[in-house]
Amino acid sequence: MTARAARLQVTRPGVIERLLAVRITVTWEVAIYVALFGAAIALRFWDLGARSMHHDESIHAQWSWKLAQGDYTHNPVFHGPFYYHIQGLAFLIFGASDYTARLTAALFGTGITALPLLLRRRLGRVGTAAAVALLVFSPTLVFYSRFFREDIYMAFFVLAMGVAIWRYVESGRDRWLAAFALCFTGAMLTKEGAFLVAAILLIYLDLYLASDLARQTLTDRGLDSGRRRFVLAGAYAPYAWAVAAFWPFIGGVRRWFGWRGDLPRQGDLLVILGTLTLPLLTPMSRIYFLEPLGLVDKDIALGGGKFTSSLNWDKHLHSAITADDQRALAGLFAITVSAAAFVGLQWRPKLWAMLFVGCGAIYLTLMTSFWTNMDGLVSGPWGSLDYWVTQQDETRGDQPWYY
């Protein structure tokens, strides 16, 4: 190394120096955002501990504190482990009080207000400012930002997934696929309602892909029009997901239909979401395949005239799982993970493997409380969906049937 190169290396500014050197031009737009985010922080952090703890808050706060003390076991009855872990960290750093018990909820509630900035090119200046303002002053979001339950974390991850979808469709950058996968994982680690979100997004992406494929077909034949595209997209919709899954294997079909080039970006998102969701749907096999086909007994008496299945998490897999049940669960997950891997590795093998393994590691690490509770390997991937599916007929709170 020459003396000149050494001097340049020594005098090269660091990260902090470069950040301090950034100059922000103060405009009316910047001033508006400063005021809005100042209001968001004030509304969400001011006097957080004034209100007494709600019943759910007290449970979640106690569990988070116990986790910080090394005593926590995932239980799907009380939803996912994400917010227990993040709040447990807050307790370790800031101590325990009614104020600090709501600290991470306020933090995520504030984060939601900034997400529209990532869609500024689509929303425009006025649209972005309006979106931020609506999120900042929304009474519902302000309330749940000051309320330690799963709601605000779930809202953050779902909105962030929407942002990642549009940013990837617009730019095609892999970072947005990674953000989409991580936010999906965060939602699944927060609450089982994420399965409903996944279903909605899968249908949306399927229809979006069908529309794009219809446009390509009609353009290839010189017949493109709004009416024809609408009709053809409806015809493609039931099969668009399969086209995305088997895209590398249907070259002849693609040429005949005029689908040129790579899989459309909507299809990339569909592959990621589908392959991440499929293994988590494994518990549905008990209800729709194993029991109807007689492969698993569903008439194990519980007393009081009630019966259940040997693979029911709440009644038989809560603890002390037998070797036979372990093998059954391992075999079922092997099938769904293999099916997901077959699709993903044919799509973009390196990227898919990184996302699937990375998200899977995060999911299982939190479900097992950093691998200190190995029962989380069952209570998470199997118990979360299995328990809440069986709760649909319980009518807790005497709610109407459509709940």
Helices and strands as residue ranges (DSSP letters): H 3-11, H 15-21, H 28-45, H 55-68, G 76-78, H 82-94, H 98-101, H 103-114, G 115-119, H 120-137, H 139-145, H 151-171, H 174-188, H 194-220, H 226-245, G 247-249, H 251-257, H 265-277, G 278-281, H 284-285, I 286-290, E 300-303, E 306-308, H 313-316, H 323-347, H 349-367, H 376-378, I 379-383, H 384-390, G 391-393
